[in-house]
């Protein structure tokens, strides 16, 4: 089996693989053997001399298999073999793993952002519970989570909660109706909510001014003078 020696070396503790990276290796779109070989290279430090024969002897893997893995990892943009001039002014082939580390960094940042989003979502539940003055039921949790899963931001949910509270209503059905109406009007952010409120306020003022004008026009000025 190709690269089976790599798995044996990993199990024996000869290749150190951080648990976090091990859990994420599938996101690199590589096989387990390719991943362990990549970790073998990482364990050798920053400046890795490209020595296929040395890798083959150290890992007890055929040279052809070593070259195939190097080629596959190169095509997947996880390593590069570059020619550089050493301190002794000798041209050497060096394996660069910068692309792997950059991709790992992006995956890590995505995890951090997801963790922050989960934490923020938990705050939404807590805010609603505090406003309702009670613990949410499992069904209510599912309804709120469905809003979030459907792309409604926690910010908008909180704004809908404020709207419901202002109108003296404390139930998710009413909040869901608010979110539905906002969705039809293209309201997606807190700023959109404020713009909508201002627009409604102006429309109410216009209606009041229109009614006032009609009252003035309908007033019987002659009878008033008599």
SULHU-V940110 format. One record per residue. PHI is phi in whole degrees, 0 to 359 (* if undefined). D_CENTER is the distance of its C-alpha to the mean C-alpha in Angstrom with 1 decimal. Layout:
phi,d_center
PHI,D_CENTER
PHI,D_CENTER
//
This chain:
phi,d_center
*,37.6
301,35.8
71,34.4
299,35.5
297,36.8
298,33.3
296,32.3
298,35.6
295,35.0
295,31.6
297,33.1
281,36.0
85,33.7
280,34.8
238,31.3
276,28.8
234,25.3
304,22.7
302,21.5
300,17.8
292,18.3
299,20.4
292,17.9
258,15.5
298,18.3
295,17.8
289,14.6
271,17.2
59,19.2
229,22.3
282,25.0
298,25.6
296,28.7
296,27.0
295,24.4
294,27.2
297,29.2
298,26.3
293,26.3
300,30.1
294,29.8
299,27.3
294,29.9
272,32.5
102,31.1
278,30.1
265,33.1
254,33.6
292,36.8
286,36.5
228,39.2
306,38.8
295,42.2
295,41.3
300,38.0
299,40.1
292,42.7
291,40.4
263,38.2
59,41.2
236,39.5
302,41.2
303,40.8
300,39.8
290,36.8
298,35.7
295,35.9
294,34.1
292,31.1
298,31.1
295,31.3
297,28.5
293,26.1
292,27.3
294,26.5
271,22.9
57,22.6
245,22.4
206,25.8
222,28.6
251,32.3
239,33.8
264,37.4
229,37.9
264,41.0
284,41.5
298,43.3
271,46.5
64,46.0
252,45.5
284,43.0
228,40.6
267,37.8
239,34.7
274,31.4
254,28.4
248,25.1
302,23.1
296,21.0
295,20.1
295,19.2
295,17.1
293,15.1
298,14.9
297,13.7
296,10.7
296,9.9
297,10.6
295,8.5
298,5.3
296,7.1
296,8.2
295,5.3
295,4.7
297,8.4
295,8.9
295,7.5
299,9.8
296,12.4
295,12.3
298,12.8
299,15.6
296,17.1
299,17.4
300,19.5
296,21.5
296,22.2
294,23.5
299,25.6
296,27.1
290,28.0
283,29.5
73,31.2
200,30.6
278,28.2
288,26.2
280,27.3
304,25.3
295,25.6
295,24.3
300,21.2
295,20.6
297,21.3
296,18.8
296,16.1
295,17.1
302,16.7
295,13.0
295,12.5
272,14.4
92,12.3
280,14.5
289,13.0
299,14.3
300,16.3
290,18.1
299,18.8
294,20.4
295,22.4
294,23.7
298,24.7
298,26.6
297,28.3
295,29.4
296,30.6
299,32.6
271,34.2
75,35.1
242,33.1
232,31.0
210,29.6
289,26.4
298,28.5
292,29.3
297,25.8
298,24.7
296,27.6
298,26.4
297,22.9
296,24.6
296,27.0
297,24.4
299,22.5
295,25.8
270,26.3
78,23.0
278,21.9
233,18.2
229,18.1
298,20.5
296,22.3
297,23.0
297,24.4
296,26.7
297,27.9
296,28.7
297,30.7
297,32.5
295,33.4
296,34.7
298,36.7
295,38.3
295,39.2
296,40.8
298,42.8
296,43.9
296,45.1
295,46.9
294,48.6
294,49.5
297,51.1
296,53.0
297,54.3
294,55.5
298,57.3
294,59.0
292,60.1
274,61.5
290,63.4
274,67.1
294,68.2
293,71.8
296,72.1
294,70.5
290,73.1
292,75.9
//
